[in-house]
Amino acid sequence: MTVLAATLASLLAFGVQDHVSYLWMLSYVSAHGESYAANHSVNGLLQRLLFNGENLGWREDTYPPFNAWVSAGTAAASAAFVLACLFWRTGGRARATAADFMLAILHLRPGVTVAWEHHYGILLPCYAVLLPTLARRPVFGRLTLPGLAASYMVASNYWVSRAGSPRRG
């Protein structure tokens, strides 16, 4: 009911044409992808490996040309991530846990066409769920919690090369 009410309100506020245009844009982006360096998906990696499009600067009106290799690689990676989420079980449990759900969400991000930094905002809740789970069951022994902390430090910071940037002050 809530989705229906929100959809009707959106249609009234913006009109049908804006929604149709948005669907066209989603289709276009899913076919072309994004080569810009902030795209942390398999698609972005493949685009950059093939030098297909602008890698260092982002322009809202420019996308890389369609590339069949990138499209096939993205589809294969997406299928692999989905299959891993569906069929990978640890410890023979029949029921999934909150940690399994968070790992599935995290696994599915790189399989989409575009995954910029803000699309990984799910990481903080993932770490919040994984911390008590890994504290109870340290899968890497004494290195489990320090490894988790180190991975959080790497994942939660924006790492930019300062080489070539203008000096301040």
TORGU-37413 format. One record per atom (N, C-alpha, C): x, y negated, z; residue number from 0; residue in one letter. Coordinates in steps of 0.2 Angstrom, whole numbers, plus 2048, in hexadecimal, padded with zeros to 3 digits. Atoms other than C-alpha are relative to their C-alpha. Example, Ala and Ser with C-alpha at 12.3 -4.5 7.8 and 13.67 -1.06 7.14 Angstrom:
2
DRENVO  804  806  800  0  a
DRENVO  83E  816  827  0  a
DRENVO  804  7FA  800  0  a
DRENVO  7FC  806  7FF  1  s
DRENVO  844  805  824  1  s
DRENVO  7FC  7FB  803  1  s
! end
This chain:
169
DRENVO  804  806  800  0  m
DRENVO  800  800  800  0  m
DRENVO  804  7FA  800  0  m
DRENVO  7FC  806  800  1  t
DRENVO  80E  7F4  804  1  t
DRENVO  803  7FF  7F9  1  t
DRENVO  7FD  801  806  2  v
DRENVO  817  7F7  7F4  2  v
DRENVO  7FB  7FD  7FB  2  v
DRENVO  805  803  805  3  l
DRENVO  807  7F4  7EA  3  l
DRENVO  7FE  7F9  802  3  l
DRENVO  801  807  7FE  4  a
DRENVO  804  7E4  7F4  4  a
DRENVO  806  7FB  7FD  4  a
DRENVO  7FA  804  802  5  a
DRENVO  816  7DE  7F0  5  a
DRENVO  800  7FF  7F9  5  a
DRENVO  800  800  807  6  t
DRENVO  814  7E3  7DE  6  t
DRENVO  7FB  7FB  7FD  6  t
DRENVO  805  805  802  7  l
DRENVO  804  7D9  7DC  7  l
DRENVO  802  7F9  801  7  l
DRENVO  7FE  807  7FE  8  a
DRENVO  80B  7CA  7E5  8  a
DRENVO  806  7FE  7FB  8  a
DRENVO  7FA  802  805  9  s
DRENVO  81B  7CA  7DA  9  s
DRENVO  7FD  7FF  7F9  9  s
DRENVO  803  801  807  10  l
DRENVO  810  7CC  7CA  10  l
DRENVO  7FD  7F9  800  10  l
DRENVO  803  807  800  11  l
DRENVO  806  7BD  7CF  11  l
DRENVO  805  7FA  801  11  l
DRENVO  7FB  805  7FF  12  a
DRENVO  815  7B3  7D4  12  a
DRENVO  804  7FF  7FA  12  a
DRENVO  7FB  800  805  13  f
DRENVO  820  7B7  7C5  13  f
DRENVO  7FE  802  7F9  13  f
DRENVO  803  7FE  806  14  g
DRENVO  815  7BE  7B8  14  g
DRENVO  803  807  7FD  14  g
DRENVO  7FE  7F9  802  15  v
DRENVO  816  7CE  7AE  15  v
DRENVO  806  7FF  7FB  15  v
DRENVO  7FA  800  805  16  q
DRENVO  823  7C8  7A1  16  q
DRENVO  806  800  804  16  q
DRENVO  7FA  800  7FC  17  d
DRENVO  830  7C5  7AF  17  d
DRENVO  802  808  802  17  d
DRENVO  7FF  7F9  7FE  18  h
DRENVO  82D  7D7  7B5  18  h
DRENVO  802  805  7FA  18  h
DRENVO  7FE  7FC  806  19  v
DRENVO  82E  7DE  7A3  19  v
DRENVO  808  7FE  7FE  19  v
DRENVO  7F9  802  801  20  s
DRENVO  83E  7D4  7A0  20  s
DRENVO  805  803  805  20  s
DRENVO  7FB  7FD  7FB  21  y
DRENVO  846  7DB  7B0  21  y
DRENVO  801  807  7FE  21  y
DRENVO  800  7F9  802  22  l
DRENVO  842  7ED  7AA  22  l
DRENVO  805  800  7FA  22  l
DRENVO  7FB  800  805  23  w
DRENVO  84B  7E9  79A  23  w
DRENVO  807  7FF  802  23  w
DRENVO  7F9  801  7FD  24  m
DRENVO  85A  7E2  7A3  24  m
DRENVO  803  806  804  24  m
DRENVO  7FE  7FA  7FD  25  l
DRENVO  85B  7F1  7AE  25  l
DRENVO  802  805  7FB  25  l
DRENVO  7FE  7FB  805  26  s
DRENVO  85B  7FC  79F  26  s
DRENVO  806  7FE  7FC  26  s
DRENVO  7FA  803  804  27  y
DRENVO  868  7F1  796  27  y
DRENVO  806  802  804  27  y
DRENVO  7FA  800  7FC  28  v
DRENVO  874  7F1  7A5  28  v
DRENVO  801  808  801  28  v
DRENVO  7FE  7F9  7FF  29  s
DRENVO  872  804  7A8  29  s
DRENVO  803  803  7FA  29  s
DRENVO  7FC  7FE  807  30  a
DRENVO  877  807  795  30  a
DRENVO  807  7FE  7FF  30  a
DRENVO  7FA  803  801  31  h
DRENVO  885  7FB  795  31  h
DRENVO  805  800  806  31  h
DRENVO  7FC  800  7FA  32  g
DRENVO  88C  7FB  7A7  32  g
DRENVO  803  7FA  801  32  g
DRENVO  7FD  806  7FE  33  e
DRENVO  898  7EF  7AE  33  e
DRENVO  808  801  800  33  e
DRENVO  7F9  7FF  7FF  34  s
DRENVO  8AB  7EE  7AC  34  s
DRENVO  804  7FC  805  34  s
DRENVO  7FD  805  7FB  35  y
DRENVO  8AE  7E0  7B8  35  y
DRENVO  803  804  806  35  y
DRENVO  7FD  7FD  7FB  36  a
DRENVO  8BA  7E5  7C6  36  a
DRENVO  7FC  802  806  36  a
DRENVO  804  800  7F9  37  a
DRENVO  8AD  7E3  7D4  37  a
DRENVO  7FB  806  7FF  37  a
DRENVO  805  7FA  801  38  n
DRENVO  8A3  7F2  7CC  38  n
DRENVO  804  806  803  38  n
DRENVO  7FD  7FB  7FD  39  h
DRENVO  8A8  800  7D8  39  h
DRENVO  7FC  807  7FE  39  h
DRENVO  804  7FA  802  40  s
DRENVO  89F  80E  7CE  40  s
DRENVO  805  804  7FB  40  s
DRENVO  7FD  7FC  806  41  v
DRENVO  8A5  81C  7C2  41  v
DRENVO  800  7FC  7FA  41  v
DRENVO  801  803  806  42  n
DRENVO  89E  812  7B4  42  n
DRENVO  805  7FA  800  42  n
DRENVO  7FB  805  800  43  g
DRENVO  8A9  803  7B9  43  g
DRENVO  807  802  7FF  43  g
DRENVO  7FA  7FE  800  44  l
DRENVO  8B8  80D  7BB  44  l
DRENVO  802  803  7F8  44  l
DRENVO  7FF  7FE  807  45  l
DRENVO  8B6  815  7A9  45  l
DRENVO  800  7FA  7FC  45  l
DRENVO  800  806  804  46  q
DRENVO  8B2  804  7A2  46  q
DRENVO  807  7FD  800  46  q
DRENVO  7F9  803  7FF  47  r
DRENVO  8C3  7FD  7A9  47  r
DRENVO  805  805  7FD  47  r
DRENVO  7FB  7FB  803  48  l
DRENVO  8CD  80D  7A4  48  l
DRENVO  800  7FF  7F8  48  l
DRENVO  800  801  807  49  l
DRENVO  8C7  80A  792  49  l
DRENVO  800  7F9  7FD  49  l
DRENVO  7FF  808  802  50  f
DRENVO  8C9  7F7  792  50  f
DRENVO  7FA  7FE  7FC  50  f
DRENVO  806  801  804  51  n
DRENVO  8B7  7F6  78D  51  n
DRENVO  7FC  7FA  804  51  n
DRENVO  803  806  7FD  52  g
DRENVO  8B2  7E4  792  52  g
DRENVO  804  7FC  804  52  g
DRENVO  7FD  804  7FC  53  e
DRENVO  8B7  7D7  79D  53  e
DRENVO  801  803  807  53  e
DRENVO  7FF  7FD  7FA  54  n
DRENVO  8C0  7DE  7AD  54  n
DRENVO  801  7FB  806  54  n
DRENVO  7FE  804  7FA  55  l
DRENVO  8C6  7CF  7B7  55  l
DRENVO  7FB  7FA  801  55  l
DRENVO  805  805  800  56  g
DRENVO  8B8  7C2  7B4  56  g
DRENVO  7F9  802  7FF  56  g
DRENVO  807  7FE  801  57  w
DRENVO  8A6  7C3  7B6  57  w
DRENVO  7FC  7FB  7FD  57  w
DRENVO  805  805  804  58  r
DRENVO  899  7BB  7AA  58  r
DRENVO  7FA  803  800  58  r
DRENVO  807  7FE  800  59  e
DRENVO  887  7BD  7AC  59  e
DRENVO  7FD  802  7FA  59  e
DRENVO  803  7FF  806  60  d
DRENVO  884  7BD  79A  60  d
DRENVO  804  805  7FB  60  d
DRENVO  7FC  7FB  804  61  t
DRENVO  891  7CA  794  61  t
DRENVO  800  807  804  61  t
DRENVO  7FF  7F9  7FE  62  y
DRENVO  891  7DD  796  62  y
DRENVO  804  803  7FB  62  y
DRENVO  7FC  7FC  805  63  p
DRENVO  89D  7E9  78E  63  p
DRENVO  7FB  803  7FB  63  p
DRENVO  804  7FD  805  64  p
DRENVO  897  7F1  77E  64  p
DRENVO  7FF  807  802  64  p
DRENVO  802  7F9  7FF  65  f
DRENVO  88F  802  77F  65  f
DRENVO  806  805  7FE  65  f
DRENVO  7FB  7FC  802  66  n
DRENVO  89C  810  780  66  n
DRENVO  7FD  807  802  66  n
DRENVO  803  7FA  7FF  67  a
DRENVO  896  822  77E  67  a
DRENVO  804  804  806  67  a
DRENVO  7FC  7FC  7FB  68  w
DRENVO  8A5  829  789  68  w
DRENVO  7FE  7FD  807  68  w
DRENVO  802  803  7FA  69  v
DRENVO  8A1  81D  797  69  v
DRENVO  7F9  803  802  69  v
DRENVO  806  7FE  7FF  70  s
DRENVO  88F  822  796  70  s
DRENVO  800  807  802  70  s
DRENVO  800  7F9  7FF  71  a
DRENVO  892  834  796  71  a
DRENVO  804  802  807  71  a
DRENVO  7FC  7FF  7FA  72  g
DRENVO  89F  833  7A4  72  g
DRENVO  7FC  7FE  806  72  g
DRENVO  804  802  7FA  73  t
DRENVO  893  829  7AF  73  t
DRENVO  7FA  805  801  73  t
DRENVO  805  7FB  7FF  74  a
DRENVO  885  835  7AC  74  a
DRENVO  803  807  803  74  a
DRENVO  7FE  7FA  7FD  75  a
DRENVO  890  844  7B0  75  a
DRENVO  802  7FF  808  75  a
DRENVO  7FE  802  7F9  76  a
DRENVO  897  83B  7C0  76  a
DRENVO  7F9  800  804  76  a
DRENVO  806  801  7FD  77  s
DRENVO  885  837  7C5  77  s
DRENVO  7FD  807  802  77  s
DRENVO  803  7F9  7FF  78  a
DRENVO  87F  849  7C3  78  a
DRENVO  804  804  805  78  a
DRENVO  7FC  7FD  7FB  79  a
DRENVO  88E  84F  7CD  79  a
DRENVO  7FF  7FE  807  79  a
DRENVO  802  803  7FA  80  f
DRENVO  88A  843  7DB  80  f
DRENVO  7FA  803  803  80  f
DRENVO  807  7FE  7FE  81  v
DRENVO  878  848  7DB  81  v
DRENVO  800  808  802  81  v
DRENVO  7FF  7F9  7FE  82  l
DRENVO  87C  85B  7DB  82  l
DRENVO  804  801  806  82  l
DRENVO  7FC  7FF  7F9  83  a
DRENVO  889  859  7E9  83  a
DRENVO  7FB  7FE  805  83  a
DRENVO  805  802  7FB  84  c
DRENVO  87B  850  7F3  84  c
DRENVO  7FB  806  801  84  c
DRENVO  806  7FB  7FF  85  l
DRENVO  86E  85E  7F0  85  l
DRENVO  803  806  802  85  l
DRENVO  7FE  7F9  7FE  86  f
DRENVO  879  86D  7F2  86  f
DRENVO  805  801  805  86  f
DRENVO  7FB  7FF  7FC  87  w
DRENVO  887  86A  7FD  87  w
DRENVO  7FD  800  807  87  w
DRENVO  802  7FF  7F9  88  r
DRENVO  884  870  80F  88  r
DRENVO  806  802  804  88  r
DRENVO  7FB  7FE  7FB  89  t
DRENVO  88F  871  81E  89  t
DRENVO  7FD  804  805  89  t
DRENVO  802  7FC  7FA  90  g
DRENVO  88E  87E  82B  90  g
DRENVO  7FA  804  7FF  90  g
DRENVO  805  7FC  801  91  g
DRENVO  880  887  823  91  g
DRENVO  7F9  7FE  803  91  g
DRENVO  806  802  7FE  92  r
DRENVO  873  87C  82A  92  r
DRENVO  7FA  7FF  7FB  92  r
DRENVO  805  800  805  93  a
DRENVO  862  87C  822  93  a
DRENVO  7FD  7F9  800  93  a
DRENVO  802  807  800  94  r
DRENVO  85D  86A  828  94  r
DRENVO  805  7FB  7FF  94  r
DRENVO  7FB  805  801  95  a
DRENVO  865  85B  823  95  a
DRENVO  800  7FB  806  95  a
DRENVO  7FF  805  7FA  96  t
DRENVO  86B  84E  830  96  t
DRENVO  800  7F9  7FD  96  t
DRENVO  7FF  807  802  97  a
DRENVO  86C  83B  830  97  a
DRENVO  807  7FF  7FC  97  a
DRENVO  7F9  801  803  98  a
DRENVO  87F  83D  82C  98  a
DRENVO  800  803  7F9  98  a
DRENVO  801  7FE  807  99  d
DRENVO  87A  847  81C  99  d
DRENVO  7FD  7FB  7FC  99  d
DRENVO  804  805  804  100  f
DRENVO  86E  83A  817  100  f
DRENVO  805  7FA  7FE  100  f
DRENVO  7FC  806  801  101  m
DRENVO  87B  82C  819  101  m
DRENVO  806  802  7FB  101  m
DRENVO  7FB  7FE  805  102  l
DRENVO  888  836  80F  102  l
DRENVO  7FD  801  7F9  102  l
DRENVO  803  800  807  103  a
DRENVO  87C  839  801  103  a
DRENVO  7FF  7F9  7FD  103  a
DRENVO  801  806  803  104  i
DRENVO  878  827  800  104  i
DRENVO  807  7FD  7FE  104  i
DRENVO  7F9  802  801  105  l
DRENVO  88B  823  800  105  l
DRENVO  802  804  7F9  105  l
DRENVO  7FE  7FC  806  106  h
DRENVO  88E  831  7F3  106  h
DRENVO  7FC  7FD  7F9  106  h
DRENVO  804  802  806  107  l
DRENVO  880  82A  7E7  107  l
DRENVO  802  7F9  7FD  107  l
DRENVO  7FE  807  802  108  r
DRENVO  887  818  7E6  108  r
DRENVO  805  800  7FA  108  r
DRENVO  7FB  800  806  109  p
DRENVO  896  81C  7DA  109  p
DRENVO  7FD  803  7FA  109  p
DRENVO  803  7FC  806  110  g
DRENVO  88B  826  7CE  110  g
DRENVO  7FC  7FB  7FC  110  g
DRENVO  804  804  804  111  v
DRENVO  881  817  7C9  111  v
DRENVO  804  7FB  7FB  111  v
DRENVO  7FC  804  805  112  t
DRENVO  885  80B  7BB  112  t
DRENVO  804  7FA  803  112  t
DRENVO  7FD  805  7FD  113  v
DRENVO  889  7FC  7C6  113  v
DRENVO  800  800  807  113  v
DRENVO  7FF  800  7F8  114  a
DRENVO  88F  7FC  7D8  114  a
DRENVO  805  7FB  802  114  a
DRENVO  7FB  806  7FD  115  w
DRENVO  896  7EB  7DE  115  w
DRENVO  801  801  807  115  w
DRENVO  7FE  7FF  7F9  116  e
DRENVO  89D  7E9  7EF  116  e
DRENVO  7FA  7FF  805  116  e
DRENVO  806  801  7FB  117  h
DRENVO  88C  7E3  7F7  117  h
DRENVO  7FC  806  7FF  117  h
DRENVO  804  7FA  800  118  h
DRENVO  884  7F3  7F1  118  h
DRENVO  803  806  805  118  h
DRENVO  7FE  7FC  7FB  119  y
DRENVO  88F  7FC  7FE  119  y
DRENVO  7FF  7FE  807  119  y
DRENVO  803  802  7F9  120  g
DRENVO  886  7F3  80C  120  g
DRENVO  7FE  806  805  120  g
DRENVO  803  7FA  7FD  121  i
DRENVO  880  804  811  121  i
DRENVO  806  803  805  121  i
DRENVO  7FA  7FD  7FD  122  l
DRENVO  892  808  818  122  l
DRENVO  7FF  7FF  808  122  l
DRENVO  800  801  7F8  123  l
DRENVO  88F  800  82A  123  l
DRENVO  7FB  805  803  123  l
DRENVO  804  7FB  7FD  124  p
DRENVO  880  80B  82D  124  p
DRENVO  803  807  800  124  p
DRENVO  7FD  7F9  801  125  c
DRENVO  889  81A  826  125  c
DRENVO  805  801  806  125  c
DRENVO  7FB  7FF  7FB  126  y
DRENVO  898  817  832  126  y
DRENVO  7FC  801  807  126  y
DRENVO  804  800  7F9  127  a
DRENVO  88B  814  841  127  a
DRENVO  7FE  807  801  127  a
DRENVO  802  7FA  800  128  v
DRENVO  884  825  83D  128  v
DRENVO  805  806  801  128  v
DRENVO  7FB  7FB  800  129  l
DRENVO  894  82E  83A  129  l
DRENVO  804  800  806  129  l
DRENVO  7FC  801  7FA  130  l
DRENVO  89D  828  849  130  l
DRENVO  7FE  805  806  130  l
DRENVO  801  7FB  7FB  131  p
DRENVO  894  832  856  131  p
DRENVO  800  807  7FE  131  p
DRENVO  7FF  7F9  802  132  t
DRENVO  893  841  84B  132  t
DRENVO  807  803  7FF  132  t
DRENVO  7F9  7FE  800  133  l
DRENVO  8A5  841  848  133  l
DRENVO  804  801  807  133  l
DRENVO  7FD  800  7F9  134  a
DRENVO  8A9  83E  85A  134  a
DRENVO  7FE  807  803  134  a
DRENVO  802  7F9  7FE  135  r
DRENVO  89F  84E  85E  135  r
DRENVO  804  806  7FD  135  r
DRENVO  7FD  7FB  804  136  r
DRENVO  8A7  858  850  136  r
DRENVO  805  7FD  7FC  136  r
DRENVO  7FA  803  804  137  p
DRENVO  8B8  851  84B  137  p
DRENVO  803  805  7FB  137  p
DRENVO  7FE  7FB  806  138  v
DRENVO  8BA  85A  83A  138  v
DRENVO  808  800  7FE  138  v
DRENVO  7F9  800  801  139  f
DRENVO  8CC  854  839  139  f
DRENVO  804  800  806  139  f
DRENVO  7FC  800  7F9  140  g
DRENVO  8D1  857  84B  140  g
DRENVO  801  7F9  803  140  g
DRENVO  7FF  806  7FD  141  r
DRENVO  8D9  849  854  141  r
DRENVO  800  7FA  7FB  141  r
DRENVO  7FF  805  805  142  l
DRENVO  8DB  83F  844  142  l
DRENVO  7F9  7FD  7FD  142  l
DRENVO  806  802  802  143  t
DRENVO  8C8  83E  841  143  t
DRENVO  7FE  7F9  801  143  t
DRENVO  803  807  7FF  144  l
DRENVO  8C3  82E  84A  144  l
DRENVO  805  7FB  7FE  144  l
DRENVO  7FC  805  803  145  p
DRENVO  8D3  825  846  145  p
DRENVO  7FF  7FF  7F8  145  p
DRENVO  801  800  807  146  g
DRENVO  8D0  82A  834  146  g
DRENVO  7FA  7FC  7FE  146  g
DRENVO  806  803  801  147  l
DRENVO  8BE  824  835  147  l
DRENVO  801  7F8  801  147  l
DRENVO  7FF  807  7FF  148  a
DRENVO  8C4  813  83C  148  a
DRENVO  804  7FD  7FA  148  a
DRENVO  7FC  803  805  149  a
DRENVO  8D1  811  82F  149  a
DRENVO  7FC  800  7F9  149  a
DRENVO  804  800  806  150  s
DRENVO  8C5  815  821  150  s
DRENVO  7FB  7FA  800  150  s
DRENVO  804  806  7FF  151  y
DRENVO  8B9  808  828  151  y
DRENVO  804  7FA  7FF  151  y
DRENVO  7FC  806  801  152  m
DRENVO  8C7  7FB  828  152  m
DRENVO  801  7FF  7F9  152  m
DRENVO  7FE  800  807  153  v
DRENVO  8CB  7FF  816  153  v
DRENVO  7F9  7FE  7FC  153  v
DRENVO  807  801  804  154  a
DRENVO  8B8  7FF  810  154  a
DRENVO  7FD  7FA  802  154  a
DRENVO  804  806  7FE  155  s
DRENVO  8B2  7F0  81A  155  s
DRENVO  804  7F9  7FF  155  s
DRENVO  7FC  806  802  156  n
DRENVO  8BF  7E4  814  156  n
DRENVO  800  7FF  7F9  156  n
DRENVO  7FF  801  807  157  y
DRENVO  8C1  7DB  804  157  y
DRENVO  807  7FF  7FE  157  y
DRENVO  7F9  800  801  158  w
DRENVO  8D2  7DE  7FD  158  w
DRENVO  801  7FD  7F9  158  w
DRENVO  7FE  803  806  159  v
DRENVO  8D8  7D2  7F0  159  v
DRENVO  807  7FE  800  159  v
DRENVO  7F9  801  801  160  s
DRENVO  8E9  7D0  7E9  160  s
DRENVO  801  7F8  800  160  s
DRENVO  7FE  808  800  161  r
DRENVO  8F0  7BE  7ED  161  r
DRENVO  805  7FF  7FB  161  r
DRENVO  7FB  801  805  162  a
DRENVO  8FD  7C0  7DF  162  a
DRENVO  7FD  7FB  7FB  162  a
DRENVO  802  804  806  163  g
DRENVO  8FB  7B2  7D3  163  g
DRENVO  7FB  7FB  802  163  g
DRENVO  805  805  7FE  164  s
DRENVO  8EE  7A8  7DE  164  s
DRENVO  804  7FA  802  164  s
DRENVO  7FD  806  7FE  165  p
DRENVO  8F2  796  7E1  165  p
DRENVO  801  800  808  165  p
DRENVO  7FF  801  7F9  166  r
DRENVO  8FA  791  7F2  166  r
DRENVO  7FC  7FB  803  166  r
DRENVO  804  804  7FC  167  r
DRENVO  8F0  789  7FF  167  r
DRENVO  805  7FB  804  167  r
DRENVO  7FD  804  7FB  168  g
DRENVO  8F6  77A  809  168  g
DRENVO  806  7FD  7FE  168  g
! end
